[in-house]
Amino acid sequence: MSRTLVVTNDFPPRQGGIQTFVAALLARRPPGSLVVLASDAPGAAAYDAGLPYPVVRRPTAMMLPTPGTARQAAELARRHGCDSAFFGAAAPLGLVAPALRAAGVRHLVGATHGHETGWVALPGSRQMLQRIAGGLDVLTYISEYTRGRLAPALAGRTRLAQLSPGVDVDLFTPAADGADVRRRLGLGEAPVVACVSRLVPRKGQDVLVAGWPQVLARHPDARLLLVGGGPAESALRRAVAARGLEHSVVLTGPVPPADLPGYYAAGDVFAMPCRTRRAGLDVEGLGMVFLEAAACGRPVVAGTSGGAPETVQEGVTGHVVEPRSAEAVAMTIADLLADPARARAMGAAGRAWVEQRWSWTTIAATFDALLDP
């Protein structure tokens, strides 16, 4: 059996989007086909003991592409006969690729995740990405938007291939029950607009709050559910209070990932009007929350930032709106709340599309093809 060496800083039990992405890809590879070199983290030993492949931990919270890391990666590749390698995040660990080639690894794949689109705008990090790309056979991207930003900077140094995150369609499902969330938060039978995301300016919760009075003008009983924590929480609470919206806007604070389906299900519409900031350095690479909401059978309202429009089939699974216009966002949301049958049809179409295009089964097949060309 051919084996793949995975070199990654982003690996459970740490939590995060990239960690989830890497773990989900590896979970669908054949048992015994993997060897992982990862950084250390609290609880790592217990987590690793339950995996069907060996994990070697560097005694550091952050692996860097040092000579020691390169030597250990090469030694693992030789010992386990690895003929392919995967970098969970190509930068910066992809710099050890030459050492793996010297150890006999014939095919090297590295992943990007969205933040690299900002890096290519800066000379130093752009040069590092160019060097990394030159040592790989394939560099993956998560959306056509990120490809469009990466490709000119990398100038053909390697092959680019799409490898997006996937959705667990057995966890995020229309069968998810939002009744408990509605009961605990006092939402009752009110129409609910949900936004599940970290509370940061790019995600657009401030625009939802600014436009909420316009939604209430048409739907006086509606509730806005802002799910998540983050540095913008205090400012959002002040904005809610300043507009006298405390009775209709609920901020939940951080929520455990396993509980998220219930929060999506508690909403009738999902909305996150994400916007690009800082001259393109702060941008949405894709927007998995839109796909998770669609998998739960909810229509989605997305902003125009980065790859977010790629998660919506306009007019079919939801709408893409101008995220800097509170009026446009509010009108789109209010129209969906006014037509529950259309909203349900969009949710059903979104679920079907996620199953066909964005499920982990589909994404894992793509990953297999990239590792075993």
C-alpha positions in Angstrom: 0.0 0.0 0.0 1.3 3.5 -0.9 1.7 5.8 2.0 1.4 9.6 2.4 3.3 11.7 4.9 1.2 14.5 6.2 3.2 17.5 7.6 0.9 20.0 9.4 0.7 22.5 12.3 -3.1 22.4 11.9 -4.3 19.2 13.5 -6.6 18.2 16.3 -7.1 18.3 19.2 -6.6 22.0 18.4 -9.8 23.5 17.1 -10.2 25.6 14.0 -11.2 25.5 10.4 -8.0 24.3 9.0 -7.7 21.6 11.7 -11.2 20.4 10.8 -10.4 20.4 7.1 -7.2 18.4 7.5 -8.7 15.8 10.0 -11.8 15.3 7.7 -9.6 14.6 4.7 -7.4 12.1 6.5 -10.4 10.4 8.1 -11.5 9.3 4.6 -8.1 7.8 3.5 -7.6 4.1 3.7 -6.4 2.9 7.2 -2.7 2.4 7.3 -2.0 4.7 4.3 -0.9 7.8 6.4 1.8 9.0 8.7 1.4 12.4 10.3 4.1 14.8 11.6 2.4 17.5 13.6 3.1 20.1 16.3 2.2 19.3 19.9 -1.0 20.4 21.7 -2.6 19.7 25.1 -4.5 16.4 24.9 -2.6 15.3 21.8 -1.6 11.9 23.2 -5.1 10.9 24.0 -6.4 12.1 20.6 -3.6 10.3 18.7 -4.3 7.0 20.5 -7.7 6.8 18.8 -6.4 7.2 15.2 -5.8 4.4 12.7 -2.5 5.8 11.7 0.7 6.9 13.5 1.1 10.5 14.6 4.6 11.9 15.5 4.5 15.2 17.4 7.3 17.7 17.3 7.9 19.1 20.8 6.7 22.6 19.9 3.4 24.4 19.6 4.4 25.7 16.2 6.5 23.7 13.7 8.8 25.8 11.5 10.6 24.6 8.4 13.9 24.3 10.3 16.6 21.8 9.5 15.5 19.7 12.4 11.9 19.5 11.1 13.2 18.7 7.6 15.4 15.9 8.9 12.6 14.4 11.0 10.1 14.6 8.1 12.6 13.0 5.7 13.4 10.2 8.2 9.7 9.4 8.6 9.2 9.3 4.9 12.1 6.8 4.5 11.0 4.7 7.4 7.4 4.3 6.3 8.1 4.2 2.5 6.0 7.3 1.8 5.8 8.1 -1.9 3.6 11.2 -1.5 3.3 14.0 1.0 0.6 16.5 1.9 1.2 19.8 3.7 -1.9 20.8 5.6 -1.0 24.4 5.1 1.6 24.9 2.4 3.2 27.9 4.0 5.6 27.8 5.6 6.2 24.0 6.1 6.2 23.5 2.3 9.8 24.8 2.5 10.9 21.3 3.6 9.7 19.8 0.3 13.3 19.4 -1.2 14.3 17.3 1.8 11.3 15.0 1.2 12.2 14.7 -2.5 15.7 13.7 -1.5 14.2 11.0 0.8 12.3 9.5 -2.2 8.9 11.2 -2.0 7.8 11.5 -5.6 4.6 13.5 -5.3 4.0 16.6 -3.1 0.8 18.5 -2.5 0.3 21.6 -0.4 -2.9 23.3 0.6 -3.9 27.0 0.8 -6.9 28.2 2.8 -7.6 31.8 1.9 -5.3 34.0 4.0 -2.6 33.4 1.4 -4.5 35.8 -0.9 -3.4 38.6 1.4 0.2 37.2 1.5 0.7 37.4 -2.2 0.1 41.2 -2.0 3.2 41.6 0.2 6.7 41.2 -1.4 8.3 39.1 1.4 5.5 36.6 1.8 4.9 36.5 -1.9 8.4 35.4 -2.5 8.1 32.7 0.2 4.9 31.3 -1.5 6.6 31.4 -4.9 9.5 29.3 -3.5 7.1 26.9 -1.8 5.1 26.5 -5.0 8.2 25.7 -7.0 8.9 22.7 -4.8 5.4 21.2 -5.0 3.7 19.2 -7.7 0.3 20.6 -6.8 -0.9 23.6 -4.8 -4.6 23.6 -3.9 -7.0 26.5 -3.6 -10.4 26.7 -1.9 -12.3 28.9 -4.3 -12.1 30.4 -7.8 -11.6 33.8 -6.0 -8.5 32.6 -4.2 -7.2 30.9 -7.4 -7.5 34.3 -9.2 -5.4 35.9 -6.5 -2.8 33.2 -6.3 -2.2 32.3 -10.0 -0.7 35.6 -11.2 1.7 35.7 -8.3 2.8 32.1 -8.7 3.3 32.5 -12.4 3.0 28.8 -13.3 5.5 27.5 -10.8 3.2 24.6 -10.0 -0.1 23.1 -10.9 -3.1 24.6 -9.2 -6.1 22.4 -8.3 -9.3 23.2 -6.3 -9.7 21.4 -2.9 -12.4 23.1 -1.0 -13.5 22.3 2.6 -16.5 20.0 2.8 -19.7 19.8 4.8 -20.6 16.9 7.1 -24.0 16.3 5.6 -24.9 13.8 8.3 -24.3 16.5 11.0 -25.6 19.5 9.1 -29.0 18.3 8.0 -32.6 19.5 7.6 -33.4 17.0 10.4 -31.4 19.2 12.9 -33.8 20.3 15.6 -33.7 24.0 16.5 -36.6 23.8 19.0 -34.3 23.6 22.1 -32.4 26.7 21.0 -35.6 28.6 20.4 -36.9 27.6 23.8 -33.7 28.5 25.7 -33.4 31.8 24.0 -37.0 32.7 24.2 -37.5 32.9 20.4 -40.9 31.1 20.5 -42.5 30.8 17.0 -41.1 34.1 15.8 -39.4 34.4 12.4 -35.7 34.1 13.0 -32.7 35.3 11.0 -29.5 33.5 12.1 -25.9 34.5 11.6 -23.3 31.9 12.7 -19.8 33.3 12.7 -16.9 34.9 14.7 -17.8 38.4 15.6 -15.4 40.5 13.6 -16.1 43.4 11.2 -15.6 41.5 8.0 -18.5 39.2 8.7 -21.0 42.0 8.6 -23.0 41.5 11.8 -22.9 45.3 12.2 -24.7 45.7 8.9 -27.4 43.2 10.0 -27.9 45.3 13.2 -28.0 48.6 11.3 -30.6 47.2 8.9 -32.7 45.4 11.4 -35.2 48.2 12.1 -36.1 48.0 8.4 -36.8 44.2 8.8 -38.9 44.9 11.9 -41.0 47.5 10.0 -42.3 44.6 7.9 -42.0 41.8 10.4 -42.5 43.2 13.9 -42.1 39.8 15.6 -38.8 38.9 13.9 -35.7 38.0 15.8 -32.0 38.3 14.8 -29.8 35.6 16.3 -26.0 36.4 16.3 -24.2 33.2 17.1 -20.5 33.3 18.1 -18.0 35.3 20.0 -15.2 37.7 19.0 -13.7 41.1 19.4 -16.6 43.0 17.9 -19.1 41.7 20.5 -19.0 44.7 22.8 -19.5 47.1 19.8 -22.4 45.1 18.6 -24.1 45.1 22.0 -23.7 48.9 22.1 -25.2 49.2 18.6 -28.1 47.0 19.6 -28.8 49.1 22.7 -28.4 52.4 20.9 -31.1 51.4 18.4 -33.4 50.0 21.2 -33.2 46.5 19.7 -32.6 44.5 22.8 -36.0 42.8 22.6 -35.3 41.4 19.1 -31.5 40.8 18.7 -29.9 38.0 20.6 -26.1 37.5 20.9 -25.3 34.0 22.1 -21.6 34.2 22.7 -19.4 31.3 21.7 -21.1 28.0 21.0 -19.5 24.5 20.9 -19.1 23.3 17.3 -21.2 20.1 17.9 -24.2 22.4 18.9 -24.1 24.5 15.7 -26.7 22.5 13.7 -29.4 23.4 16.2 -28.6 27.1 15.9 -28.8 26.9 12.1 -32.0 25.0 12.4 -33.4 27.7 14.8 -33.3 30.2 11.9 -35.7 30.6 9.0 -33.1 32.5 7.0 -29.3 32.5 7.3 -27.5 35.8 6.6 -23.9 36.9 6.8 -23.2 40.0 4.6 -19.4 39.6 4.6 -17.4 42.4 3.1 -13.7 42.8 2.0 -11.6 45.1 4.2 -8.1 46.5 4.4 -7.6 46.9 0.7 -8.2 43.2 0.1 -6.1 41.9 2.9 -9.1 40.9 5.0 -11.3 38.8 2.8 -13.6 35.8 2.9 -11.8 32.9 1.2 -15.0 30.8 0.8 -17.5 30.9 3.7 -18.3 27.4 5.0 -21.2 28.8 7.1 -23.2 29.4 4.0 -22.8 25.8 3.0 -23.5 24.5 6.5 -26.7 26.5 6.6 -27.7 25.3 3.1 -27.1 21.7 4.2 -29.5 22.4 7.1 -32.1 23.4 4.5 -32.0 27.1 5.0 -31.9 29.9 2.4 -28.7 32.0 2.6 -27.9 35.7 2.2 -24.2 36.2 1.5 -22.0 39.3 1.0 -19.8 39.8 -2.0 -16.4 39.3 -0.2 -13.9 37.0 -1.9 -15.2 33.5 -2.5 -18.5 33.9 -0.6 -20.6 34.2 -3.8 -19.4 30.8 -4.9 -21.3 29.2 -2.0 -24.7 30.5 -3.4 -26.6 29.7 -6.5 -28.2 33.1 -7.0 -31.9 33.0 -6.8 -31.9 29.3 -6.4 -30.3 28.6 -3.0 -30.2 32.2 -1.8 -29.0 35.7 -2.7 -25.7 37.6 -2.8 -26.2 41.2 -1.6 -24.1 44.4 -1.5 -22.7 44.0 2.1 -22.1 47.7 2.7 -25.8 48.6 2.1 -27.8 47.9 5.2 -30.9 48.8 3.2 -30.2 46.2 0.5 -29.4 43.5 3.1 -32.6 44.3 5.1 -34.8 44.3 2.0 -33.5 40.9 0.9 -34.0 39.3 4.3 -37.5 40.8 4.7 -38.5 39.6 1.3 -37.5 36.0 2.2 -39.3 36.2 5.5 -42.4 37.4 3.6 -42.4 34.4 1.3 -41.9 31.2 3.5 -42.6 28.9 0.6 -39.9 30.4 -1.6 -37.5 30.3 1.4 -38.2 26.6 2.0 -37.7 25.9 -1.7 -34.3 27.7 -1.7 -33.4 25.7 1.4 -34.3 22.4 -0.3 -32.3 23.4 -3.4 -29.3 24.3 -1.2 -29.4 21.0 0.6 -29.4 19.1 -2.8 -26.5 21.2 -4.1 -24.4 20.7 -0.9 -24.9 16.9 -1.2 -23.9 16.9 -4.8 -21.0 19.4 -4.8 -19.8 20.1 -1.2 -20.1 17.0 0.9 -17.0 15.4 2.3 -17.6 12.4 0.2 -17.1 14.5 -2.9 -14.2 16.4 -1.5 -12.4 13.3 -0.3 -12.6 11.8 -3.8 -10.9 14.9 -5.1 -8.2 14.6 -2.5 -7.6 11.0 -3.4 -7.1 11.9 -7.0 -4.6 14.6 -6.1 -2.5 12.3 -3.9 -2.7 9.4 -6.3 -2.4 10.9 -9.8 
